[in-house]
Amino acid sequence: MKSILWQATLAVLLLYTPSVVRAQCSAATTKTISYDTTVYGYGNAEHAFTFPKFNAALGTLLEVNIAPEITLNYSFQLENKELIPISNYRVKTYRDDEISSASLLTPLTNNYQKTYGPYLLLAADGLLGAGLDFFSQPLTYVMNHVKVNYTVYNVADFIGSGTVKFDYTSTTSSAVLGSINNLFNGSAVDTIGFKITYKYCQVTMLPANITTFTARKGLDAMVDLKWITQNETNTRKYELQKSNDGLSYTAVAQFAAKAGAAETGTYTHQYRFQTSDTRKVIFRVQQTDKDGTVKYSPLRIVDADNAADNRLLIYPNPVSSAATTLMFSNTIRGSWQVCIYDVSGNIIQRYQFNNALTGKINADATLKRGIYMVKAINILTQEILTSRLAVQ
């Protein structure tokens, strides 16, 4: 049994053309695993859902489906305080749901609204809660088992040991149209079912003869990779592959078994890889034998965790519609003051968002076609985020 250390450098790598490898499955090999739970509330709440991550030993994770199911009931009382009848009172009920997680690139959002009315309410009669100037709506469905589906294809953060956590925020509110001189009181009850489904390609090949495969992040964004092969033969080839989404893999480097090896043995391979990624990176080793048999090592996940810059995420950008979304963070809520500047440094729009992960800004007539600077200041920490906004 021999042990030979290969320090791979560009000088000894085989020449090759990098390629992207995507998982392919037949219907017979595609499987799913689901987890679900249900919570109850009063229309405005924050919930935390925690589920196991996907075990990579089961196969290749293709996609993650996140599927909340929302039932919302709402009741309200409306009383006219005008001295004249109002014939077109309407009540708009709004429902906003937001899902955030360190495993999501951006929060998932869903918006829903329902309008009640119009109602004819006579002039105020001085009797609170009674009379023809008063209307009471008992609990009624706003949303009745409404299913919302999100499919996530960047699955890197869902793979591995441990758990994945989702923060779910529900907000229910109302607006009264027809007259501002009224008394209004509304209340809600809701049920949220939360389901996560892993769709994966079942393992169809035997594991490679690779043991002790490790990937560790070092200094200066360097990742040190090391694996040991057993029963090494001189006809075997190896390819180190990386993925940012857990689905598509790109070749990083290729290796051949030790040239001229006349006997089998155990060998140690090492490679240093510099990454510019700011999120998780998944590595695996592809082993190809003389007869074309392809096998894979276990996956190894490295959290690149490069220092985040101070850029503000805006989507869509460029924007041509009436609104676009700012993302301050996908995990930590804060209160932000946002200003939009033209190229001369003049403030064109100003906003404030409280306890927010995201915010919407209007690309209306005040923002003519061109480039603008968006600056967000955290009111508590004074953290500053900036980005350019292009208006088409």
N, C-alpha and C positions, 0 to 999 in steps of 0.2 A: 504494500500500500504506500503510495507516494503522495506527498503534499507539495504543490508548486504554487507560489503566489504570482498572480498576473496583475500587474499594475497597468491597467488599460489607459493608453493615451491615444490622441488622434493619430500619432505616427504608426501605431500598430493595429488600428482598426481596419477592418476590411472596407473596401470601397463599396458603397451601396447608395441607392436612391431612397430617401425616406418615404414611407408610405403610411397611409392611414388605414387601420384595420377596424372594421365595425362588426359588432356581434350580429350573427345571422342565425335565425331560428326557424324551424318548421313548427307548424301548429302543434305537433305531437310533443315537442320539447319545451313549449312555452307554458310556464306555470305562474301561479299567483299566490301570495300570502297576504292576508288582510288582518288589520287590527282596528277595533272601533270602541267608542264609548259615547255616553250621552250625559249632558248636563242640563240643569234647569235654572232659569233666572227670571229677571224682571225687566228685560229689554236693554239694560245698560250694565255691562259687566265685563270683566277681564277674566278669562279662563286660561289654564295651562294644561296642555295635553302632552303626554310623554309616551313614546312607543319604542320598542326595540329597533335598532338599526338592522339592515339587511346583512345576513351572514354570507359572505362572499364564497364560502365553501359550497354553497348550494348551486352556484352558477353565475352567469353574467346578468347583472341588473340592467334591464332595458329602460324602464320608466317607473315613475312614482306617481300614483294617482291620489290626490287629496280631495275628499268629497264630503263637505259638510251638508247636512240636511236641516233646514230651519223651519220651525213652526212658530209663528208669532201671532198672538191675540192682543187686541187693543180695545180699550174702552175710553170714552171721554164724555165730558159734560160741557156744554157751550151755552152761555147766556148773553143776550144782547143788552148792552148798556146804552145804546143810542135812544134818543127820544123819538125816533122815527123807525118804522119797520125796515128791516134789511132782508132783501129777497134772495140774495145769492151768497149766503155764508157757505164756505167750503172749508174742509179740514184736510190738509195734506199730511200724511204720515210717512216719514222717511226711515229707512232701515239701512245702516251701513255696517258691514262685517269686514274685518281685516285680520289676516293671518300673517304673522311674522315669525321668523326663525333664523337662527344662525346658519341653517342648512338651505335657506332660500336666498337666491341672488337679490330678489326684490319681494316686498310684501305682496300677498294675494288679497285682492279687494273685490267686494261685491256690493252693489247699490240697488235698492229697490224702493219704490214708492207707490202709495195708493191714495186716491182722493175720495173723500166722502162728501156728499152733498150734490146739488145745492140745497140749502135749508132756508125756509122763510121763517124768520123770527120777528114777532111784532115788537112794537116799541116797549122799552123797559117799563115794568109795572111796579117796581120797588120790592117785589117778593123774590128773595133769593132762592134759587133751586126749584122754582115752580112757575107755572103759567105758560102762556103762549110765546113768551120771550125766551123760553128755556128749552133746550134739547138734550136728551141723554142717550148716548149710544152704548148699549151693553157690550160685553166682550164679543168680539167678532174676529174672524180670521183676516189678518193682513197677508200672511204667508202660511200656506197649508202644506206642510211637508215638501217645501221647495228644495230641490236638489241642485247643488252647485258643484261643478267638476273642474278641477285644475289638474293638468298633466305636466309633470316636471321631468325634463329629459337630461338636465345636468344633475346626475345622481351621485356624484362623488361624495358629497357630504352625508349621504344616507347609507354608505357602505362601511362596515367594520363592526367593532364591538361597542358596547354601551348603548346609549339611547339617543333619540332625536326628540327635541322639545319644540312645541309650537305654542306661541302666545296668541290667543284669540280674543279680539276685542269686538263687542257688539254695542252699537249705539242706535237707540230709537228716539226719534224726536217728531214734533208736529209743528205746523204753521197754520194759522187761521187767516183765511182770505175773506174779504167782503167788508170788514170794518175792523179798525184797531181798537175800537171802544167796546170791549167784550170781556167776559170772565171765562176762562178756559182751564180745564183740568183733565189730564190724560194719564192713563196707566197701562202698562204692558206686562204680559207674561210670555215667556218663550221657552222653547225646547230646542237644543242644538245637538244633533247627532254628528259625531266627527269620526270619519273613517279614512284610513290610509291603506293603500294597496300597493304591494311591490310586484311588478311584473318582471319575470326573469326567464332567461334561457337556461334550461336545466343542463347540468354538467354531462357531457357526452364523451369526454376523453379522460384517460387516466392522467393523474398528476405526473409532472416531470420528475426526473431523478435529481431534484434540487432540494437541498436542505439548508436550514439556517439562513434564509434569505432575509436580510435586514436593510432598512433604509433610514438614515438618520440625518437630520438637518444640522449642518455645521455653521460656521461663520461665513459672512459675506454671501449669503444665499446659496451656499454649496450644500449639496446632498451627497452623502457618502453611502454607496450601495455595495453590498457584499453578499455573495451567495456561494455555497459549496455544492459541487456536483459529485454524485456517487456513480460508480461504474462508468467512468468516463471512457469514451472511445474516440479515436482520432477522426472519425467520420461525422461526428456530431457538430451541429452549429447552434449558436445561441443568439438571440436578439433581445436586447433590453428595450422595453416599451414603456411609454408614459401616457397618461390620460388626465385631462382636466375635468371631464364630465362623467367618467366612469363607464362610458359607452364606446367612445372612439379612442383607439390607441395609435400612437405614432412611434415609429422606430427612433430610438435615441442612439444606439450603437449596436454593432454586430461583432460577434466573436466566433472564432473557430476553436475546436478542441486543439490541444497542444500538438503542433506539427510534428509528425514523425513518431508519435506515441505508439509504442508497440504492444502496450498492455493496458488493461483497464486500471483505474485508480480513483483516488479522491483528490479533487483539485479545488482551490479557492480562487474565486474571481472577484475583482474589485473595480469600481468605476466611480469617478467623481463627476457630478453633474451640477452645473450652475443653472438655477432656475430664476426666472423673472416673475413667476406666478405669485399672486397674493392670497390665494386660497389653497385648498387641498390639492395635492398631486398624487396620483395613483401610479405605482410602478408594478410591472410584472416581467418575468423572463419567459420568452418563448423558446422552447427546445425543439429542434428538428433533427430527426435521425436520418440515416442514409436512405431508408426505404420511404421517406417522406412523411413518416408519422410525426404529428405535431402535438406537443404537450405543453402545459403552462405551469408555472410556479404559482404559489399562493400570492395574493395581492398584498402590497405593502403601501400604506398611506402616510404621506408626510404633509403636515400642516405647514405650508410655506410661511405663513404668518409674517410676511414682510410688513414693515410699518406702513400703515395706510396714509395716503396723502390727504391733502385738505380739499380735495375736489368734491363738489356737490353733484350727485347723480340726477340727471334730468331726463325724463322719458315721456313722450317721444321728443327727440331733438335731432334734427330741425323739427319745428312745429308749424303746421299750416291750419290747424283747427282752432277752436275757441279756447282750449285749455291744455295745459301740460302739467305733469306731476314732478314734484321735487321729492327726493328721498334723502332724508337727513341721516338715518340709520335704519338697519333692518332688525335691530334688537333692542335698542335703548331709546326710550321716549324722552323728549325734551321740549322746551318752549323756545321758539325761534322767531327772531325778527328778520324779515327778508326784504331786501331792496333790489330793484332792477334799475340798472344805469345804462344810459346810452353811451355812444363812443366819446362824447364830450364830458362824461362824468356826471351828467345830470340825473337825478332820481326821477324815474318815470312812473314807477309803481312801488307801493309799500304794503307789506302784509305782516301779520303776526299769527303764529300757529302755536297753540298751547297743548302740552302733553302729546306730542305728535311724533310719528315716525316719518310721515309723508305730508305733503301739502300740495294744493292745486293753485296754479296761478293762471291768470287770463291773458291769452294772446289776442286781445281785442284791438279796437281801432287805435288805442294809444300806443300799441307796439307795431309800428310799420315794418315793412320788410327790411331786414338787416340783422346785424349782430349786436347783442346786448350782454352785459355782465350781470350775473346774478350773485348776490352776496348774502349769506345767511349767518347770523350771529346768535349763538346760544345765550339766552338771556341770563342763565345761571352761571355757566362756566366761562363765558366769553369766547368759546371756541368759534373759529371762523371757517366757513366753507364757501368756496367760490366755484363758479363754472361759467362758461359762455353759453348763451342761448341764441340759436339761429331761428329767425322767423322768416318763413317763405311767403 
